Amino acid sequence: MEWRKSHDEEFYLQGSNFRLQQREFLQDVREHVARFFHSKAENTFLVQNLSIGFNIFLDGLSADHKFLLVTSDYPSINYPVESRGFSCDYALANEHLEQNILAKIETFKPSVLALSLVQYASGIKIDLSFIKKLKENYPELLIVGDGTQFCGTNAFNFGTSGFDVLISSGYKWMLAGYGNGFVLLKDQVNQHLYQKRINYPLPTEPFLKDRSLLSLCFEPGHLDTLNFGTLKQSILLFESLGTDFISNRLQSIGEMARKALTARGLLSSAVVARGEHATIFNIPTSTELNKRLQEANIIVTPRGDGLRLSFHFYNTVADLEKLLSVLDQK
């Protein structure tokens, strides 16, 4: 809040002069994102959100790609693929998600696997070691991840992961507000994107100097320094806290919540049977329960057939106990 206030005060005082250094400012943001997620700065692009970044990525692919998706994944992943007419098949998002993906790869033989690292409604989290092994066994398979429900919850090394592409909004667990996100690419992805434009001359205007083809595609217009500067501030906060501190807090509160909700019979069998799980849970809903939660000032979101509950590192045991006391009311 203090940083955003000072940013807008400087904008007000300096007027047009404020944007004179915006190129260097935004490059600094890219470098912070790249450092935090262990990506190459030249393969890191700033986008307004996951949906925009993923649509730009899809528009750069040839139409003959075959996509393996996950059932009931985030609509901003599945719908853009389906509506563009790509050939698609689906892996069921249950307790056997990884085995379901393998089985579909063997039979459907996709060229792209696109999925959320954490399923937005259920909290089912893909095994990252599975993704890494999958890439080793199927090196030609493009693996694209939506990190919106994951980035900011754990340390993540994109460079050594099995993902070829990671796209994320910053508003969720990154705590960076709206209007910012990022795209991370591996070097080998370049050969798949916007090949029809490769031989077309890039703009020669001085203000577009040093812009690559993919930069012009993913960042085609002006970027807002307030929104992307907020993303940098969030990264600085996360680095000051330490990713180990954040992940340990989440693991602790997440396991406590999972055990308590399981004991009350509120979680699906798929979630109960999984090993590692995110701190997102979906519980059955009713009009009476919704009213009680609202009266207790507990924020929940309708997702799927139930209510989504999410815990971040700032949530406490007292928060969990308050939730459970409301759920236990008859």
Buried (B, 14 or more C-beta within 10 A) or exposed (E): EEBBEEBEEEBEEEEEEBEEEBEEBBBBBBEBBBEBBBBEEEBBBBBBBBBBBBBBBBEBBEEEBEBBBBEBBBEBBBEBBEEBEBBBBBBBBBBBBBEBBBEBBEEBEBBBBBBBBBBBBBBBBBBBEBBBBBBEEBEEBBBBBBBBBBBBBBEBEBBEBBBBBBBBBBBBBBBBBEBBBBBBBBEEBBEBBBEEBEEEEEEEEEEEEEEBBBBBBBBEEEBBBBBBBBBBBBBEEBEEEEBEEBBEBBBBBBEBBBEBBEEEEBBBEBBBEBEEBBBBBBBEBEEEBEEBBEEEEBEBEEBBEBBBBBBBBEBEEEBBEBBBEBBEEE
